[in-house]
């Protein structure tokens, strides 16, 4: 339906006594045209479709679920901000404190103790999209065993399994042959499903 057709449609919704009043019809069409704005609402919906959004669009979607493209997780091989090498180790290049002459400090310059022992990693669109999908599914999960199994299968395939140990503990068993980094990110951020009052055990094999 074109913008003109939509404006006419809304004008035809006027009650009987106003339907033949040219000014009333023109007013409704003007208001409808402003709201429709050339189907801008549909264009916005398509622009922020999780399946097709890229770059900054995906970053905005991530903000709605509390997801950041940049994560600080050990074991991802990203930039090591700060290190204390051993006596016989070669210091890592580009690590440590910024110098006085630096034009600008690095992004996220103020670091926590955890940051000093971890890597800063930026997800590409493909991984970030799957990370967002995981968080959406996690937020709506009822944390039943079936729901968690479905979530893990959709996110990690056969590389991650969940076992209810029957003693108020559950075990996540991750296959070390997993070529993906999504599990490392989610586990490193402490985002594996954690039912209330249940101890979580993570194994790698």
N, C-alpha and C positions, 0 to 999 in steps of 0.2 A: 504494500500500500504506500502510495507516494505521500509526501507532506501535505499536498493540496487535498488529497482524498481523506487523509486523517482529519484535517481541519474541517472539512465538510461533514465528516462523520460526527464529530463532536458538536458541530452547530445543529445537526439534526436531532440531537438529544435534548434540545430546548423543549420546555413544556409548551403545550399547545398555544397558549395565548401570546407567546413570544416568537413562535416559529416563523410567523409572517412579518416580523418587524425587522426591516433591513439593518437598523443600527444594532439591535441585539445580536443578530446573526453575525454581523461584521465584528462585533466585540469578541464573541466566542471564537471566531476564526483567528482573530489577532492574538488572543491569549493562547490558543492551541498552537499557532505557528511559532510563538516564542518558546513554548514548552518543547515542541518537537525539534525546533532548530535544525532542520535538515537531517532528522534522524540521528542527531548527535548522541542521544541516549543509547541507541543501538551500536553506534560506532565505539562508544566508550566501553560498552559491554564486551564487544569483540576484541578491543585493544587489550583488555585485562582478563582475557580468557587464559586460565592457567595452562592449558594445553599448548597455546601458541605464543604466549607472552615471552619476550626476551629482554635481556639487559635491564634497564631502569624500570620497565614495566613489571618485570618479575620481582625486582627489589621492593616495589610498592606492595605487591601482593604478599610478599614475605613479611612486611611490617604488620599486616593484619593478623598473622598467626605467631608473631614474635620470632621470626626467622631472620637471621643475618647471613649474608653471603660469606662474610669473613668470620672464621671461627678460630679459636685458640685451643688446639688439641694436640697432645703429644703423639708422635708417630706418623705424621702426615708429610714430613719432609719439606715443610715450608720454611720461611725465614726465621732463624733463631735470633731473637732480639737480644738476648743477654746470656752469656755463658761464662762459666768459671772452669777453664780447661785445666786438666791435670798438669803436673810438672813437666812431663815428657810429651804432652800434646801440643799440636800446632794450633794456635788461636784461630777461631773461625773468622773469616773475613766479614766485614760489615756487621759486626756484633759489638755489643757494649754500649757505652754512652755516646750521645751525640756530642760533637765538638762545638766549641764556642763559635767557630766560623761557619757552621752549617747555615745555609740560607733559610731553611725551615726544618723543624724537627719532623721525624717520620710520623706517619698517621698513627693514631692511637699510641702516642709516645709515653703516656703515663701508664706504667705497667704494675701489675700485682705480683705477688710472690709466685703464684701459679704460672703467670705469663712467663716468668724468667726461666721456667723449666719446660716450656711448651713451645710449639710451633704455630705461627700465624699462617693460616691457609685460606685461600679464596676459592670458593666453589665456582665451577663454570655453570652455564645455564642448565645443562642436562642434569647434573648432580643436584643443583639447587632446587630445580623443579621437583625432583623426587623427594628431596628433604622437606619441602613445603607440603607435598602430598602426605608424607609420613606424619607430620605434625597435625595436619587437619584430621587424619584418621585417628591419631592418638587422642586428640581433644574430644572427639565424639565417641570414643570407645567406652564400653561399660566395664571393661577389664575382666570380662568372663574369659574362661580358658579358650572357648571357641573364637571369641572376638579377637583375642590376642594372637591365636594361631593364624587367623585370616589376615590380620595386619602384618605379621611377620612374613607370611608367604607372599603377600603382594609387594612387600618392600625389599625382601632379601632372597626370595625364591627358596631353594633347598639349602642355602648356606647357613641359615640360622633356625634352630629348633628350640622349642620350649618344652620343658618337662616339669610337671607338678610333682614334687617329691612327697606330697602327702603329710608333711610335717611343718607346714607354714613356711616352706622355702620353695622357690622355683629356680630352675637352672636354665640359663640361655647357653646353648652349645653352638659356638660359631666355627665354621669350617675355615681353617687357615688358608685354604686354597681359593677363597673368595677373591676374585680379581678387582672387586669394587671397593671404594673407600667409604661408602655410605655408612657401613656398620661402625668403622673406626670413628667417624664423626659423631654418630648418635650415641655410641657407648662412651666416648670421651666427654661428651657434654652431659652425661647422666640422664639421657632421654629414653632409655629402654623402659617399657611399661613396668610400673612398680606398684602392684596392688597394695592397698593400705594394710599394714601389719604383717607383710610377707617379706622375708629376707630374699634378696636377689643374688644368685651366684652366676658368674659369667665364666665360661671355660672356652679355651681355644685349642683346637686339635686338628 
